[in-house]
Amino acid sequence: MPIAHFHLPSGYATPDQERRLLLEASAAYSRVLESPIERVRAFVVHYDPASIAVAGRIVADGGAVAPYFTAIVLVGRPASQRHELLRAFTDLIVDVLDVDRAQVRGQIIEVAPENWGIAGVPASGARADEISARAAAPG
């Protein structure tokens, strides 16, 4: 279920930077959530720089580039894992895209297992044992 979106202005990153971002984010997601990498999905979402405003300035007109990411997880993941994802993805963006850390924003989006589908089946059924074990674990 782990899904990551990295929201960037079109043309800001090179193809090699985007490839590295996707691959390293996938590995970090798998490691932090202790999830098989086969379940991880990562996307770079492009926006026209004329369609992005940062601090009241349009990026195409010289406004700052301020990458934003979302990380989707099932409800029940410990706060420690969610916080580690925030750190890991921020570190990755800073390292790969050479952007000022203060400009990076990110969000963890928690989705209820009954609202997430895996092969057309709610995760609450498809991953019931894993979800129950995670909910019972301290932390």
SULPE-V35529 format. One record per pair of residues at least 24 apart in sequence whose ideal C-beta (glycine too) atoms are under 8 Angstrom apart, sorted by sequence separation. I is the first residue (numbers start at 1). J is the second residue. If there is no record, write none. Layout:
I,J ; I,J
//
This chain:
69,93 ; 4,29 ; 18,44 ; 67,93 ; 82,108 ; 2,29 ; 2,30 ; 82,110 ; 67,97 ; 2,33 ; 13,44 ; 67,99 ; 2,35 ; 66,99 ; 77,110 ; 1,35 ; 65,99 ; 69,104 ; 71,106 ; 73,108 ; 75,110 ; 4,40 ; 6,42 ; 8,44 ; 10,46 ; 67,103 ; 68,104 ; 69,105 ; 70,106 ; 71,107 ; 72,108 ; 73,109 ; 74,110 ; 75,111 ; 2,39 ; 3,40 ; 4,41 ; 5,42 ; 6,43 ; 8,45 ; 9,46 ; 10,47 ; 12,49 ; 66,103 ; 67,104 ; 68,105 ; 69,106 ; 70,107 ; 71,108 ; 72,109 ; 73,110 ; 74,111 ; 75,112 ; 76,113 ; 1,39 ; 2,40 ; 3,41 ; 4,42 ; 5,43 ; 6,44 ; 7,45 ; 8,46 ; 9,47 ; 10,48 ; 11,49 ; 65,103 ; 66,104 ; 67,105 ; 68,106 ; 69,107 ; 70,108 ; 71,109 ; 72,110 ; 73,111 ; 74,112 ; 75,113 ; 2,41 ; 3,42 ; 4,43 ; 5,44 ; 6,45 ; 8,47 ; 9,48 ; 10,49 ; 64,103 ; 66,105 ; 68,107 ; 70,109 ; 72,111 ; 74,113 ; 3,43 ; 5,45 ; 7,47 ; 9,49 ; 33,73 ; 29,71 ; 74,116 ; 9,52 ; 33,77 ; 33,81 ; 32,81 ; 54,103 ; 74,123 ; 9,59 ; 32,84 ; 33,85 ; 12,65 ; 32,85 ; 74,127 ; 76,131 ; 9,65 ; 29,85 ; 32,88 ; 78,134 ; 8,65 ; 28,85 ; 74,131 ; 77,134 ; 76,134 ; 8,67 ; 76,135 ; 78,137 ; 80,139 ; 7,67 ; 28,88 ; 79,139 ; 6,67 ; 7,68 ; 28,89 ; 78,139 ; 6,68 ; 7,69 ; 6,69 ; 7,70 ; 5,69 ; 25,89 ; 28,92 ; 4,69 ; 5,70 ; 4,70 ; 4,71 ; 25,92 ; 3,71 ; 4,72 ; 24,92 ; 2,71 ; 3,72 ; 2,72 ; 1,72 ; 2,73 ; 21,92 ; 1,73 ; 21,93 ; 24,96 ; 1,74 ; 21,96 ; 20,96 ; 21,97 ; 17,96 ; 17,97 ; 6,89 ; 13,96 ; 13,97 ; 4,89 ; 12,97 ; 6,93 ; 8,97 ; 1,111 ; 1,116 ; 1,118 ; 1,123 ; 1,127
//
